[in-house]
Amino acid sequence: MPWITIPIKHVPLHLFGLTGGIASGKSTVASRLRARGVPVLDADLFAREAVAVGTEGLAEVVRAFGAGVLAADGSLDRKAVAALVFADDAKRRALNAIVHPRIGALGVQRTAELDARGEPLACYEAALLVENGLADMFRPLVVVAVPEDVQIARTRTRDGATEDEAAARVRAQMPLAKKVALADFVLENTGSLEALEAATDRMLNAVCARCGIDADRYAALAT
């Protein structure tokens, strides 16, 4: 399908995808879209919500992995979980089986809310959109791309990681080249912040044109 279309009276809601890799600049693009007035559904925020304190999602994670995955305040210690599943495919699959359906349910709920208020366009931001086989559900698909050495350098700066740690995190993900091959729009983020924002603006205009939406709706930055 070219994009997800949800009937809203006479105007369909178009939900397009945004993905990339670690330290590629995906979050910066999402921030620019929000500033232009485009609602952004963030799968990472859904993942946090799915295992928030008091949820059944968190209780199920504790049953699967033990109380050692909890921080002192009772919240999920994401670093502890990452250490458990990083090099263990079985544990990673078990975690995904708990979290991913809940992320999907939250996405459906938030999309319905946008539907109800008559939004014509929204963006679904997810790091693992391609890995989870969802690329064709969120067309047009936008991929933010940088060379691997830039990812590693930015990861070191952002996370205080060593060269080996940063390289391991980058190489644990699907290579960006595979995501680029599936993209409708590619944003190369090797220049300045201003250049990336300008590229995002051009992409948004192109997405609006493809989806039959008046780009003037997003002509000015939201206040």
N, CA and C of each residue as an Amber inpcrd file, in Angstrom:
protein
   669
   0.8440000  -1.1800000   0.0000000   0.0000000   0.0000000   0.0000000
   0.8830000   1.2360000   0.0000000   0.4480000   2.3780000  -0.6420000
   1.3080000   3.5520000  -0.7140000   1.4800000   4.2500000   0.6170000
   0.4390000   4.1860000   1.4850000   0.5060000   4.7510000   2.8350000
  -0.6960000   4.2450000   3.6110000  -0.6760000   4.4080000   4.9030000
  -1.8470000   4.0530000   5.6910000  -2.8830000   5.1610000   5.5110000
  -4.1050000   4.8110000   5.1740000  -5.1720000   5.7730000   4.9780000
  -6.3100000   5.4400000   5.9130000  -6.6530000   6.3770000   6.7820000
  -7.7440000   6.1870000   7.7290000  -8.8190000   7.2150000   7.4050000
 -10.0350000   6.8030000   7.0790000 -11.0620000   7.7740000   6.7070000
 -11.3650000   8.7480000   7.8400000 -11.3860000  10.0310000   7.5210000
 -11.7930000  11.0600000   8.4740000 -12.7360000  11.9910000   7.7120000
 -14.0060000  11.7070000   7.7620000 -14.9870000  12.4690000   6.9920000
 -14.5530000  12.4170000   5.5290000 -14.1650000  13.5890000   4.9310000
 -13.7760000  13.6030000   3.5290000 -12.2590000  13.6930000   3.3540000
 -11.5120000  13.6990000   4.4550000 -10.0650000  13.8930000   4.3660000
  -9.3450000  12.7030000   4.9880000  -8.5000000  11.9970000   4.2070000
  -7.7760000  10.8620000   4.7890000  -6.5610000  11.3370000   5.5870000
  -6.2390000  10.5980000   6.6300000  -5.0100000  10.8390000   7.3880000
  -3.9000000  10.0350000   6.7350000  -2.8250000  10.7060000   6.3710000
  -1.6690000  10.0480000   5.7670000  -0.5770000   9.9250000   6.8300000
  -0.1480000   8.7130000   7.0780000   0.8690000   8.4370000   8.0980000
   2.1250000   7.9670000   7.3870000   3.1560000   8.8100000   7.3680000
   4.3960000   8.4280000   6.6920000   5.4660000   8.0680000   7.7210000
   6.4830000   7.3390000   7.2680000   7.4830000   6.8000000   8.1840000
   8.7760000   7.5880000   8.2000000   9.4210000   7.5930000   9.3590000
  10.7290000   8.2150000   9.5410000  11.6100000   7.2570000  10.3100000
  12.7580000   6.9280000   9.7410000  13.6730000   6.0160000  10.4190000
  15.1080000   6.4010000  10.0940000  16.0370000   5.6730000  10.6690000
  17.4580000   5.9210000  10.4660000  18.2350000   4.9410000  11.3210000
  19.3990000   5.3590000  11.7890000  20.2010000   4.5210000  12.6640000
  20.6540000   5.3230000  13.8560000  21.3730000   4.6880000  14.7540000
  21.8780000   5.3690000  15.9320000  22.7370000   6.5690000  15.4960000
  22.4630000   7.7270000  16.0910000  23.2340000   8.9560000  15.8500000
  23.1830000   9.4310000  14.4010000  22.1210000   9.0750000  13.6790000
  22.0140000   9.5340000  12.2920000  21.3530000  10.9000000  12.1810000
  20.5890000  11.2940000  13.2100000  19.9070000  12.5820000  13.1770000
  18.4090000  12.4710000  13.0200000  17.8720000  11.2840000  13.1970000
  16.4260000  11.0570000  13.0550000  15.6230000  11.9420000  14.0060000
  16.0760000  12.0510000  15.2430000  15.3440000  12.8540000  16.2280000
  15.3530000  14.3340000  15.8690000  16.4230000  14.7940000  15.2500000
  16.4930000  16.1850000  14.8110000  15.4780000  16.4530000  13.7150000
  15.3450000  15.5120000  12.7990000  14.3450000  15.6420000  11.7350000
  12.9430000  15.6410000  12.3360000  12.6980000  14.7480000  13.2830000
  11.3870000  14.6970000  13.9350000  11.0700000  16.0190000  14.6320000
  12.0630000  16.6150000  15.2880000  11.8580000  17.9010000  15.9610000
  11.5060000  18.9920000  14.9650000  12.1500000  18.9790000  13.8030000
  11.8400000  19.9770000  12.7750000  10.4160000  19.7860000  12.2690000
   9.9920000  18.5370000  12.0810000   8.6250000  18.2870000  11.6310000
   7.6150000  18.7890000  12.6530000   7.8910000  18.5380000  13.9350000
   6.9880000  19.0370000  14.9860000   6.9200000  20.5640000  14.9430000
   8.0860000  21.1960000  14.7540000   8.1140000  22.6570000  14.7050000
   7.3210000  23.1940000  13.5250000   7.2370000  22.4220000  12.4620000
   6.4470000  22.8260000  11.2930000   4.9620000  22.5160000  11.4680000
   4.5980000  21.8460000  12.5690000   3.1950000  21.5580000  12.8290000
   2.7420000  20.1620000  12.4750000   3.6820000  19.2810000  12.1210000
   3.3310000  17.8990000  11.7820000   3.3450000  17.0580000  13.0570000
   2.2540000  16.3840000  13.4060000   2.2790000  15.4780000  14.5640000
   3.2550000  14.3230000  14.3110000   4.0620000  13.9970000  15.3160000
   5.0160000  12.8880000  15.2100000   4.7060000  11.8640000  16.2890000
   4.4630000  10.6370000  15.8680000   4.2580000   9.5210000  16.7880000
   5.6030000   8.8330000  16.9760000   6.1220000   8.8350000  18.1950000
   7.4710000   8.3560000  18.5000000   7.3980000   6.9680000  19.1110000
   7.8690000   5.9600000  18.3610000   7.8050000   4.5820000  18.8400000
   8.6350000   4.3820000  20.1000000   9.7220000   5.1430000  20.2530000
  10.5400000   5.0010000  21.4540000   9.7820000   5.4810000  22.6900000
   9.0200000   6.5550000  22.5510000   8.1960000   7.0070000  23.6730000
   7.1080000   5.9840000  23.9890000   6.5530000   5.3580000  22.9550000
   5.5680000   4.3050000  23.1810000   6.2040000   3.1440000  23.9380000
   7.4550000   2.8220000  23.5930000   8.1500000   1.7200000  24.2650000
   8.3290000   2.0190000  25.7500000   8.6210000   3.2660000  26.0740000
   8.7520000   3.6510000  27.4870000   7.4050000   3.6060000  28.1840000
   6.3740000   4.0730000  27.4960000   5.0380000   4.0640000  28.0670000
   4.5480000   2.6360000  28.2990000   4.9250000   1.7300000  27.4150000
   4.4600000   0.3450000  27.4950000   4.9740000  -0.3740000  28.7370000
   6.1120000   0.0990000  29.2800000   6.6960000  -0.5590000  30.4540000
   6.8650000   0.4360000  31.6040000   6.0020000   1.4390000  31.6370000
   6.0460000   2.4160000  32.7290000   5.6610000   1.7530000  34.0470000
   6.0270000   2.3970000  35.1370000   5.7080000   1.8710000  36.4710000
   4.1960000   1.6460000  36.5880000   3.8300000   0.4800000  37.0570000
   2.4360000   0.1620000  37.2650000   1.7470000  -0.5180000  36.1020000
   2.4390000  -0.6520000  34.9650000   1.8160000  -1.2770000  33.7960000
   2.0140000  -2.7940000  33.8210000   1.1350000  -3.4870000  33.1040000
   1.2790000  -4.9210000  32.9560000   2.5160000  -5.2470000  32.1290000
   2.8800000  -4.3290000  31.2310000   4.0910000  -4.5440000  30.4470000
   5.3210000  -4.6590000  31.3190000   5.4550000  -3.7580000  32.2920000
   6.6000000  -3.8270000  33.2040000   6.5480000  -5.0990000  34.0300000
   5.3720000  -5.4660000  34.5130000   5.2500000  -6.6840000  35.3150000
   5.6730000  -7.9000000  34.5130000   5.3350000  -7.9230000  33.2320000
   5.6930000  -9.0680000  32.4080000   7.1960000  -9.1180000  32.1510000
   7.8190000  -7.9470000  31.9790000   9.2740000  -7.9070000  31.7990000
   9.9650000  -8.4410000  33.0540000   9.4790000  -8.0590000  34.2170000
  10.0730000  -8.5430000  35.4710000   9.8960000 -10.0490000  35.6010000
   8.7210000 -10.5550000  35.2190000   8.5220000 -12.0100000  35.2810000
   9.4860000 -12.7320000  34.3520000   9.7790000 -12.1260000  33.2200000
  10.6470000 -12.7860000  32.2340000  12.1220000 -12.6950000  32.5910000
  12.5380000 -11.5720000  33.1910000  13.9710000 -11.3280000  33.3680000
  14.4040000 -11.1390000  34.8150000  13.4600000 -11.0680000  35.7470000
  13.8160000 -10.9340000  37.1420000  13.8300000  -9.4940000  37.6170000
  13.8170000  -9.3280000  38.9250000  13.7510000  -8.0000000  39.5360000
  15.0260000  -7.1910000  39.3150000  16.0700000  -7.8310000  38.8500000
  17.3180000  -7.1180000  38.5880000  17.2150000  -6.0990000  37.4710000
  16.1160000  -6.1310000  36.7150000  15.9550000  -5.1510000  35.6360000
  15.2810000  -3.8700000  36.1310000  14.9880000  -3.8090000  37.4400000
  14.3460000  -2.6270000  37.9910000  15.3640000  -1.6770000  38.6240000
  15.1270000  -0.3920000  38.4440000  15.9290000   0.6230000  39.1150000
  15.4350000   0.7890000  40.5430000  16.1370000   1.5830000  41.3320000
  15.7810000   1.7530000  42.7450000  14.3830000   2.3350000  42.9260000
  13.9120000   3.1320000  41.9690000  12.5860000   3.7390000  42.0830000
  11.4700000   2.8680000  41.5340000  11.8010000   1.6460000  41.1270000
  10.7930000   0.7280000  40.6160000  10.5510000   0.8170000  39.1270000
  11.2120000   1.7400000  38.4600000  11.0780000   1.8520000  37.0140000
  12.0200000   0.8710000  36.3320000  11.8280000   0.6870000  35.0310000
  12.6800000  -0.2270000  34.2820000  14.0580000   0.3880000  34.0900000
  15.0810000  -0.3600000  34.4340000  16.4610000   0.0590000  34.2070000
  16.8210000  -0.3510000  32.7800000  16.6950000   0.5850000  31.8450000
  16.8700000   0.2670000  30.4270000  18.2900000  -0.1890000  30.1100000
  19.2740000   0.3430000  30.8420000  20.6510000  -0.0910000  30.6130000
  20.8380000  -1.5370000  31.0530000  20.2080000  -1.9150000  32.1530000
  20.3040000  -3.2950000  32.6220000  19.6470000  -4.2500000  31.6340000
  18.5070000  -3.8460000  31.1100000  17.8290000  -4.6810000  30.1160000
  18.6760000  -4.7940000  28.8550000  19.2330000  -3.6750000  28.4020000
  20.0670000  -3.6910000  27.2050000  21.2590000  -4.6320000  27.3750000
  21.8530000  -4.6140000  28.5610000  22.9910000  -5.5000000  28.8120000
  22.5820000  -6.9730000  28.7370000  21.3520000  -7.2780000  29.1420000
  20.8620000  -8.6590000  29.1040000  20.6020000  -9.1360000  27.6840000
  20.0280000  -8.2700000  26.8620000  19.5480000  -8.7260000  25.5570000
  20.4960000  -8.4060000  24.4190000  21.5000000  -7.5790000  24.6480000
  22.3490000  -7.1050000  23.5580000  22.9560000  -8.2520000  22.7690000
  23.5030000  -9.2410000  23.4420000  24.1840000 -10.3350000  22.7470000
  23.4360000 -11.6590000  22.8740000  22.1650000 -11.6240000  23.2000000
  21.3820000 -12.8520000  23.3960000  20.1020000 -12.7480000  22.5730000
  20.0980000 -13.4160000  21.4200000  18.9560000 -13.3090000  20.5140000
  17.6650000 -13.8100000  21.1450000  17.7470000 -14.8780000  21.9350000
  16.5370000 -15.4330000  22.5490000  15.9140000 -14.4430000  23.5270000
  16.7490000 -13.8030000  24.3240000  16.2400000 -12.8170000  25.2820000
  15.7050000 -11.5830000  24.5660000  16.3740000 -11.1890000  23.4860000
  15.8890000 -10.0320000  22.7370000  14.5230000 -10.3330000  22.1200000
  14.3560000 -11.5370000  21.5900000  13.0560000 -11.9080000  21.0270000
  11.9820000 -11.9440000  22.1100000  12.3500000 -12.4300000  23.3030000
  11.3870000 -12.4820000  24.4120000  10.9590000 -11.0740000  24.8150000
  11.9190000 -10.1620000  24.8850000  11.5940000  -8.7750000  25.2230000
  10.7040000  -8.1480000  24.1500000  11.0570000  -8.3750000  22.8960000
  10.2640000  -7.8090000  21.8040000   8.8350000  -8.3350000  21.8170000
   8.6780000  -9.6030000  22.1710000   7.3340000 -10.1960000  22.2120000
   6.4600000  -9.5300000  23.2740000   7.0930000  -9.0040000  24.3120000
   6.3550000  -8.2910000  25.3610000   6.0570000  -6.8630000  24.9380000
   7.0610000  -6.1900000  24.4060000   6.9630000  -4.7450000  24.1800000
   6.3070000  -4.3830000  22.8520000   6.6530000  -5.0800000  21.7750000
   6.1980000  -4.6500000  20.4500000   4.6790000  -4.6280000  20.2830000
   3.9440000  -5.6340000  20.7660000   2.4770000  -5.5330000  20.6260000
   1.9070000  -4.3300000  21.3620000   2.5060000  -3.9760000  22.4810000
   2.0250000  -2.8240000  23.2430000   2.3620000  -1.5120000  22.5230000
   3.5210000  -1.4620000  21.8940000   3.8730000  -0.2940000  21.0840000
   2.8590000  -0.1470000  19.9460000   2.5350000  -1.2650000  19.2930000
   1.5680000  -1.2180000  18.2030000   0.2060000  -0.7270000  18.6600000
  -0.2180000  -1.2000000  19.8090000  -1.5270000  -0.7880000  20.3320000
  -1.5470000   0.7050000  20.6410000  -0.4580000   1.2120000  21.2200000
  -0.3830000   2.6440000  21.5080000  -0.3650000   3.4590000  20.2170000
   0.3140000   2.9360000  19.2000000   0.3370000   3.6220000  17.9220000
  -1.0470000   3.7230000  17.3080000  -1.8060000   2.6440000  17.3810000
  -3.1750000   2.6520000  16.8580000  -4.0260000   3.6600000  17.6260000
  -3.8640000   3.6710000  18.9460000  -4.6390000   4.5970000  19.7850000
  -4.3310000   6.0470000  19.4380000  -3.0390000   6.3770000  19.3230000
  -2.6640000   7.7620000  19.0340000  -3.0800000   8.1690000  17.6130000
  -3.0020000   7.2160000  16.6840000  -3.4450000   7.5080000  15.3270000
  -4.9350000   7.8080000  15.2980000  -5.7020000   7.0490000  16.0620000
  -7.1420000   7.2950000  16.1380000  -7.4310000   8.6780000  16.7140000
  -6.6100000   9.1120000  17.6690000  -6.8070000  10.4460000  18.2460000
  -6.5410000  11.5360000  17.2080000  -5.4950000  11.3320000  16.3800000
  -5.2210000  12.2910000  15.3040000  -6.3460000  12.2670000  14.2790000
  -6.8440000  11.0820000  13.9960000  -7.9860000  10.8990000  13.1060000
  -9.1660000  11.7210000  13.6120000  -9.4450000  11.6130000  14.8890000
 -10.6270000  12.2660000  15.4610000 -10.5390000  13.7880000  15.3890000
  -9.3340000  14.3280000  15.4420000  -9.2270000  15.7970000  15.3920000
  -8.9780000  16.3200000  13.9820000  -8.9770000  15.4160000  12.9940000
  -8.9390000  15.8420000  11.6020000  -7.5880000  16.2040000  11.0490000
  -6.5100000  15.6550000  11.6070000  -5.1760000  15.9220000  11.0650000
  -5.0350000  15.2360000   9.6970000  -4.5260000  15.9420000   8.6710000
  -4.3560000  15.3080000   7.3650000  -3.0540000  14.5210000   7.2210000
  -2.0510000  14.8390000   8.0730000  -0.7230000  14.2430000   7.9180000
  -0.0960000  14.0120000   9.2780000   0.6000000  12.8970000   9.4300000
   1.3570000  12.6210000  10.6470000   2.5520000  11.7560000  10.2790000
   3.5460000  11.7680000  11.1450000   4.7730000  11.0020000  10.9300000
   4.9070000   9.9480000  12.0140000   5.2870000   8.7230000  11.6160000
   5.5780000   7.6610000  12.5830000   7.0870000   7.4680000  12.6100000
   7.6970000   7.8050000  13.7500000   9.1550000   7.7350000  13.9130000
   9.5230000   6.4620000  14.6600000  10.3370000   5.6110000  14.0320000
  10.7230000   4.3510000  14.6700000  12.0900000   3.9100000  14.1630000
  12.9990000   3.6090000  15.0800000  14.3400000   3.1640000  14.7030000
  14.3120000   1.8160000  13.9960000  13.3860000   0.9330000  14.3910000
  13.3500000  -0.4310000  13.8600000  12.2040000  -0.6390000  12.8700000
  11.7850000   0.4040000  12.2270000  10.6460000   0.2990000  11.3180000
  10.9330000  -0.6980000  10.1930000  12.1000000  -0.6080000   9.5850000
  12.4540000  -1.5240000   8.4960000  12.7230000  -2.9210000   9.0410000
  13.4570000  -3.0010000  10.1620000  13.7850000  -4.3090000  10.7380000
  12.5290000  -5.1050000  11.0910000  11.4830000  -4.4290000  11.4900000
  10.2410000  -5.1000000  11.8790000   9.3050000  -5.3430000  10.7010000
   9.7960000  -5.0920000   9.4860000   9.0120000  -5.3920000   8.2960000
   7.8410000  -4.4580000   8.0670000   7.9350000  -3.2020000   8.5370000
   6.8070000  -2.2770000   8.4790000   6.9820000  -1.1690000   7.4400000
   8.0390000  -1.2480000   6.6360000   8.3350000  -0.1450000   5.7190000
   7.1620000   0.1760000   4.8110000   6.5040000  -0.8400000   4.2670000
   5.4290000  -0.5860000   3.3130000   4.1370000  -0.1320000   3.9740000
   4.0720000  -0.1950000   5.2950000   2.9000000   0.3170000   6.0020000
   2.9760000   1.8230000   6.2260000   4.1740000   2.3890000   6.0470000
   4.3800000   3.8100000   6.3440000   5.0680000   4.4880000   5.1630000
   4.3160000   4.6090000   4.0890000   4.8360000   5.2730000   2.9060000
   4.2230000   6.6650000   2.7800000   4.9990000   7.6250000   2.3170000
   6.4020000   7.5440000   1.9360000   7.3140000   7.2750000   3.1430000
   8.3930000   6.5590000   2.9150000   9.3650000   6.2490000   3.9640000
  10.5610000   7.1850000   3.8360000  10.8840000   7.8610000   4.9400000
  12.0170000   8.7900000   4.9860000  13.1240000   8.1530000   5.8170000
  14.3350000   8.1150000   5.2710000  15.4870000   7.5670000   5.9850000
  16.5350000   8.6610000   6.1480000  16.9960000   8.8480000   7.3790000
  18.0830000   9.7850000   7.6670000  19.3750000   8.9810000   7.6880000
  20.3360000   9.3760000   6.8650000  21.5190000   8.5470000   6.6710000
  22.8090000   9.3340000   6.8610000  23.8000000   8.6580000   7.4230000
  25.1600000   9.1900000   7.5410000  26.1230000   8.0110000   7.3610000
  27.3720000   8.2630000   7.0080000  28.3610000   7.1830000   6.9440000
  28.5900000   6.5560000   8.3200000  29.0160000   5.3030000   8.3320000
  29.1990000   4.5900000   9.5950000  30.2160000   5.2710000  10.5030000
  31.2980000   5.8050000   9.9110000  32.3080000   6.4390000  10.7630000
  31.7430000   7.6770000  11.4700000  30.7970000   8.3530000  10.8240000
  30.1550000   9.5100000  11.4600000  29.2330000   9.0360000  12.5790000
  28.4990000   7.9450000  12.3440000  27.6700000   7.3770000  13.4100000
  28.5110000   7.0470000  14.6390000  29.6370000   6.4030000  14.4200000
  30.5000000   5.9890000  15.5370000  31.0190000   7.2130000  16.2880000
  31.4840000   8.2060000  15.5500000  32.0280000   9.4210000  16.1930000
  30.9420000  10.1410000  16.9930000  29.7490000  10.2520000  16.4290000
  28.6630000  10.9410000  17.1340000  28.1980000  10.1410000  18.3460000
  28.1900000   8.8240000  18.2280000  27.8000000   7.9850000  19.3600000
  28.8010000   8.1340000  20.5010000  30.0720000   8.2050000  20.1700000
  31.0960000   8.4020000  21.2060000  30.8800000   9.7260000  21.9290000
  30.6180000  10.7760000  21.1680000  30.4190000  12.0940000  21.7530000
  29.1440000  12.1470000  22.5860000  28.0710000  11.5950000  22.0500000
  26.7680000  11.6690000  22.7110000  26.7130000  10.8230000  23.9700000
  27.2460000   9.5980000  23.9150000  27.0890000   8.6370000  25.0060000
  28.3290000   8.4710000  25.8720000  29.4200000   9.1440000  25.5210000
  30.6510000   8.9480000  26.2690000  31.2010000   7.5470000  26.1200000
  30.9580000   6.9300000  24.9570000  31.3710000   5.5410000  24.7200000
  32.7840000   5.4860000  24.1650000  33.4130000   4.3350000  24.3510000
  34.7100000   4.1140000  23.7200000  34.4920000   3.8370000  22.2350000
  35.5690000   3.8370000  21.4830000  35.4920000   3.5280000  20.0510000
  34.8660000   2.1550000  19.8270000  35.3170000   1.1560000  20.5820000
  34.7940000  -0.2020000  20.4130000  33.3250000  -0.2920000  20.8210000
  32.9660000   0.3770000  21.9200000  31.5690000   0.3620000  22.3700000
  30.6560000   1.0060000  21.3360000  31.0850000   2.1470000  20.8190000
  30.2670000   2.8500000  19.8270000  30.1340000   2.0320000  18.5510000
  31.2400000   1.4320000  18.1140000  31.1980000   0.6210000  16.8930000
  30.2770000  -0.5850000  17.0680000  30.3050000  -1.1920000  18.2530000
  29.4470000  -2.3550000  18.5070000  27.9750000  -1.9680000  18.4610000
  27.6380000  -0.8070000  19.0100000  26.2430000  -0.3620000  19.0080000
  25.7690000  -0.0780000  17.5830000  26.6230000   0.5690000  16.8080000
  26.2510000   0.8810000  15.4230000  26.0930000  -0.3970000  14.6130000
  27.0230000  -1.3320000  14.7590000  27.0210000  -2.5430000  13.9270000
  26.0140000  -3.5750000  14.3890000  25.4230000  -3.3560000  15.5810000
  24.3550000  -4.2460000  16.0250000  23.0510000  -3.9440000  15.2920000
  22.9820000  -2.7790000  14.6440000  21.7850000  -2.3880000  13.9010000
  21.9130000  -2.7780000  12.4350000  20.7730000  -2.7970000  11.7560000
  20.7830000  -3.0020000  10.3070000  21.6000000  -1.8950000   9.6460000
  22.4740000  -2.2290000   8.6840000  23.2280000  -1.1790000   7.9970000
  22.2890000  -0.1580000   7.3580000  22.6540000   1.1060000   7.4730000
  21.8020000   2.1560000   6.9240000  21.6100000   2.0070000   5.4220000
  22.5750000   1.4330000   4.7320000  22.4520000   1.2610000   3.2820000
  21.2370000   0.4160000   2.9200000  20.9090000  -0.5740000   3.7500000
  19.7370000  -1.4170000   3.4800000  18.4450000  -0.6260000   3.6680000
  18.4360000   0.2870000   4.6210000  17.2600000   1.1230000   4.8230000
  17.1260000   2.1370000   3.6800000  18.2510000   2.7050000   3.2810000
  18.2510000   3.6650000   2.1770000  17.6740000   3.0330000   0.9130000
  17.9820000   1.7520000   0.6990000  17.4990000   1.0670000  -0.5040000
  15.9810000   0.9690000  -0.5470000  15.3260000   1.0590000   0.6090000
  13.8690000   0.9490000   0.6860000  13.1800000   2.3040000   0.7990000
  13.9670000   3.3780000   0.8510000  13.4260000   4.7010000   1.1530000
  12.7740000   5.3460000  -0.0550000  11.7700000   6.1710000   0.2260000
  11.2110000   7.0670000  -0.7800000  11.9620000   8.3970000  -0.7880000
  12.4160000   8.8090000   0.4050000  13.1920000  10.0330000   0.5460000
  14.3680000   9.7460000   1.4660000  15.5570000  10.2150000   1.0920000
  16.7660000  10.0470000   1.9000000  17.2950000  11.4250000   2.2780000
  17.5260000  11.6320000   3.5700000  18.1200000  12.8700000   4.0620000
  19.5530000  12.5620000   4.4950000  20.5150000  13.0420000   3.7340000
  21.9290000  12.8340000   4.0560000  22.3390000  13.8840000   5.0930000
  22.6870000  13.4170000   6.2910000  22.9820000  14.3310000   7.4020000
  24.4780000  14.3950000   7.6640000  25.2090000  14.9710000   6.7170000
  26.6570000  15.1000000   6.8940000  27.0870000  16.5600000   6.9960000
  26.1260000  17.4740000   6.9700000  26.4540000  18.8940000   7.0310000
  26.0000000  19.5260000   8.3250000  25.5910000  20.7580000   8.2380000
  25.2000000  21.5390000   9.4140000  23.7610000  21.2410000   9.8120000
  23.3950000  21.7020000  11.0040000  22.0070000  21.6000000  11.4580000
  21.0900000  22.3510000  10.4990000  21.5240000  23.5220000  10.0550000
  20.7100000  24.3200000   9.1440000  20.4710000  23.5810000   7.8290000
  21.4880000  22.8610000   7.3540000  21.3370000  22.1070000   6.1080000
  20.3430000  20.9680000   6.2840000  20.3790000  20.2970000   7.4390000
  19.4440000  19.2020000   7.6810000  18.0240000  19.7300000   7.8040000
  17.8520000  20.8670000   8.4750000  16.5160000  21.4430000   8.6070000
  15.9610000  21.8530000   7.2400000  16.8270000  22.4160000   6.3990000
  16.3860000  22.8130000   5.0600000  15.9990000  21.5850000   4.2340000
  16.7720000  20.5080000   4.3550000  16.4530000  19.2670000   3.6460000
  15.1420000  18.6810000   4.1570000  14.9090000  18.7940000   5.4610000
  13.6520000  18.3160000   6.0440000  12.4710000  19.1050000   5.5070000
  12.6350000  20.4140000   5.3770000  11.5730000  21.2590000   4.8340000
  11.2420000  20.8530000   3.3950000  12.2730000  20.5850000   2.6000000
  12.0400000  20.1750000   1.2000000  11.3410000  18.8220000   1.1660000
  11.7750000  17.9260000   2.0320000  11.1400000  16.6060000   2.0980000
   9.6740000  16.7250000   2.4780000   9.3630000  17.5780000   3.4620000
   7.9800000  17.7390000   3.8860000   7.1110000  18.2470000   2.7360000
   7.6270000  19.2020000   1.9730000   6.8800000  19.6880000   0.8150000
   6.6200000  18.5640000  -0.1800000   7.6320000  17.7100000  -0.3850000
   7.4830000  16.6050000  -1.3290000   6.4940000  15.5650000  -0.8170000
   6.5230000  15.2890000   0.4880000   5.5610000  14.3500000   1.0690000
   4.1450000  14.8890000   0.9140000   3.9720000  16.1740000   1.1750000
   2.6450000  16.7830000   1.0120000   2.1690000  16.6450000  -0.4290000
   3.0650000  16.8990000  -1.3820000   2.6890000  16.7850000  -2.7890000
   2.2750000  15.3650000  -3.1310000   3.0260000  14.3860000  -2.6330000
   2.7040000  12.9880000  -2.9270000   1.3760000  12.5840000  -2.2920000
   1.0800000  13.0990000  -1.1200000  -0.1290000  12.7110000  -0.4020000
  -1.3260000  13.5900000  -0.7470000  -1.1310000  14.5760000  -1.6160000
  -2.2350000  15.4280000  -2.0080000  -2.6730000  16.3900000  -0.9270000
  -1.7180000  16.8710000  -0.1280000  -2.0020000  17.7880000   0.9780000
  -1.4170000  19.1530000   0.6510000  -2.1340000  20.1990000   0.9830000
  -1.6550000  21.5510000   0.7540000  -0.4940000  21.8380000   1.7080000
   0.7030000  22.0040000   1.1410000   1.8950000  22.2270000   1.9650000
   1.8520000  23.5630000   2.6990000   0.9680000  24.4780000   2.2640000
   0.8760000  25.7660000   2.9480000   0.4340000  25.6170000   4.4030000
  -0.2240000  24.4860000   4.6970000  -0.6250000  24.2160000   6.0890000
   0.5970000  24.2040000   7.0130000   1.7530000  23.8130000   6.4750000
   2.9830000  23.6900000   7.2720000   4.0410000  24.7120000   6.8380000
   3.5840000  25.8120000   6.2640000   4.5220000  26.7820000   5.7010000
   5.2890000  27.5550000   6.7630000   4.6680000  27.7570000   7.9170000
   5.3130000  28.5410000   8.9860000   5.6300000  27.6540000  10.1650000
   6.6880000  27.9870000  10.8840000   7.0410000  27.2230000  12.0720000
   5.9580000  27.3900000  13.1270000   5.6330000  26.2850000  13.7890000
   4.6260000  26.3300000  14.8540000   5.1590000  27.1400000  16.0240000
   4.2770000  27.8190000  16.7240000   4.6890000  28.6170000  17.8850000
   4.1170000  28.0140000  19.1380000
